[in-house]
Amino acid sequence: MADKQISLPAKLINGGIAGLIGVTCVFPIDLAKTRLQNQQNGQRVYTSMSDCLIKTIRSEGYFGMYRGAAVNLTLVTPEKAIKLAANDFFRHQLSKDGQKLTLLKEMLAGCGAGTCQVIVTTPMEMLKIQLQDAGRIAAQRKILATQGQLSAQGRAQPSVEAPAAPRPTATQLTRDLLRSRGIAGLYKGLGATLLRDVPFSVVYFPLFANLNQLGRPASEEKSPFYVSFLAGCVAGSAAAVAVNPCDVVKTRLQSLQRGVNEDTYTGFLDCARKILRHEGPSAFLKGAYCRALVIAPLFGIAQVVYFLGIAESLLGLLQAPQA
């Protein structure tokens, strides 16, 4: 049976609502993921996700866990809306012959969705990563300054406290990037983002569709609430872990500030080569469990909102008085 005709405005609204709810719920875990992925061997500030969150609260307060959240909350609506609506659009176009979509066509639809979303994802991630990682770099410098003070005291020399680095804002970062690098500055890491998001969508959307189909009673058009949620969680987690190596490389490439003695990179292959040489294969799985914990509820919530048709109900209420 062909997919039913989609209502694009409804899909856009559903994707936006889902993104706002999901990001608000899981953003602290995403912050921990970014900081864990960016720290390199010999310069470790955090040992685990829980250690990162505890230290962040102690040094930056509760709202320190939400550094960069404003960028995500602003741009996640168009990002998720584009991703979900594009997948629906491509599925609809590929099923015009009235036949059930094959796995290849489902993967092609996911590929199209992942390609479309990077228009918003790349600048969003670029700004978010700078804001999220600023606390890690500040903590590392503070540790090194403390060690320097202790060393100076041991040599009976006066110590000088390092000045606190100013915390950037998304507006300042955007202005500086546009002034120094033009629009290309906001799209640094575009290739790495494509290499992460296109395979993610290729894995996620077909896997979700098939898991959701398995839980659909024969007599009903839509799967039950809990089936859509669980299918979104499982498919999201699997896809997130599968593409985590590309996410690590993307995070490193998009980070403008480096900690002391940390590697710099010229491109995707150079970054992957240096990570493998200096940190070993396991470094490509840094933050994988954090990313799974972020993506699972994020896409679970997204699919629940999507399949409940909240936007369709809202649009129906708005149109009712005109009838």
HELIX and SHEET records of a PDB file:
HELIX    1   1 LEU A    8  ASN A   38  1                                  31    
HELIX    2   2 MET A   49  GLU A   60  1                                  12    
HELIX    3   3 TYR A   62  TYR A   66  5                                   5    
HELIX    4   4 ALA A   69  LEU A   94  1                                  26    
HELIX    5   5 LEU A  103  GLY A  154  1                                  52    
HELIX    6   6 ALA A  170  ARG A  181  1                                  12    
HELIX    7   7 ILE A  183  LEU A  186  1                                   4    
HELIX    8   8 LEU A  190  LEU A  214  1                                  25    
HELIX    9   9 PHE A  225  ALA A  242  1                                  18    
HELIX   10  10 ASN A  244  GLN A  254  1                                  11    
HELIX   11  11 PHE A  268  GLU A  279  1                                  12    
HELIX   12  12 PRO A  281  LEU A  285  5                                   5    
HELIX   13  13 ALA A  288  LEU A  308  1                                  21    
HELIX   14  14 ILE A  310  GLN A  319  1                                  10    
HELIX   15  15 ALA A  320  GLN A  322  5                                   3    
END                                                                             
